[in-house]
């Protein structure tokens, strides 16, 4: 059992010693107050680490370090080729530690190890490599002015970026921010969720090893109302890039208004409609995708297809098939490679999910499948795949549950489907299943969402932007568009003197 390759995940977990200090100015340090918070695993309630609880004083230190590094210019003014090399080395180091990082994600957040290994870590590495590769291929612009003028439009790093991220994909959500921000030359301070701080703390030392200068990559673990608020209110932070709930996103805008009008970019919640038209080409494929759209990652996905809008003529047969595929999601020990549905992130979140389902039934929703806590004796927080038939006015059809709970709604006409789809406050993702190209294009145009999938759900690549309309946020993560968040545009207007 001494060979790590032969060890099971539980044995590896028993040997793991997670980093538990903040990472500021190139070193691991305790919080100035000496305070710590307990980090429990949702798998079985075990204590994983007692992590430094950062607050204002620690955020001040991190911001000064980030600012000093930015002003020194070792990173911010380095050639794009130099930054590319360091970021590729950083990505390689993460890839080399893939198993440990996957284990940290699973222990901290509760997702199945098979997905941490096959989705979370490879996506994080690919994201970093993609931005590293992009940065020495981007050109600035020369404006089409009159002949005696040369006007250049150049991009410059915005400065000190605060990245406040959630717990559902701890490393991926952080990478969508730190990869483009670092590639563009910024210094970054990551505030991971207090529920899942461990992976961000671990990769900080890899960033140093890869050659990022001190102060360029900082991690301040702590609570939202302490560390997060201090960062978002800080007068020397130039940009807050936030992913989390819409309620917290609104606070980010207030903090910016109360402080220095820092740029605020928000990736918030969703209540995405997955619309199945009567002429769906492949009902089986659509049903399978509808189940994955809500049960993958325990439904803890901003873009989850949490509202299934199905044409009334095929409703019964379609729901039967969705329930069949829902049943294939195996609730189990996340450290067992066969498990496909892990634990919810903590006890409070489990209660929240349970409350939504109970309330929906009180409002008249019909429970078609699931609805119960699972594996309670494990000490963890498991909930089975659940399907309710609801009406669009019910709370569960309008609010984000963020759990493995699908709300099915039937409709009669395309217009009715669009109306139901668009009438919630969110606008992150949407999908349409139809064999008619006209229907597909027409509905894609009518849907108020940042991502529209046709005959698929949640297909993904780093090359395309990700983000929402309405109260799902502003700006876009991923793709070259993400650089808009982390750069300022500068116009330099040069009047050319007449030839003597
Ligand atoms: P959350 O809003 O509770 O927390 C997000 C982050 O904000 C955490 O780091 C938290 O500590 C911090 N925070 C909380 N209160 C704060 C405050 N007053 N000041 C500063 N920071 C504060 O969200 P969550 O529960 O961690 O994540 C789930 C939410 O994230 C869901 O709504 C989900 O839809 C959303 N999400 C969106 C996307 C997207 O790309 N649109 C992706 C993933 C998750």
Boltz pocket constraint, residues with backbone or C-beta under 6 A from the ligand:
constraints:
  - pocket:
      binder: B
      contacts: [[A, 164], [A, 165], [A, 166], [A, 167], [A, 168], [A, 173], [A, 191], [A, 192], [A, 193], [A, 194], [A, 222], [A, 223], [A, 224], [A, 225], [A, 227], [A, 228], [A, 229], [A, 230], [A, 232], [A, 243], [A, 244], [A, 245], [A, 246], [A, 247], [A, 248], [A, 249], [A, 251], [A, 266], [A, 267], [A, 268], [A, 269], [A, 270], [A, 301], [A, 302], [A, 303], [A, 400], [A, 402], [A, 428], [A, 466], [A, 467], [A, 468], [A, 472], [A, 473]]
      max_distance: 6.0
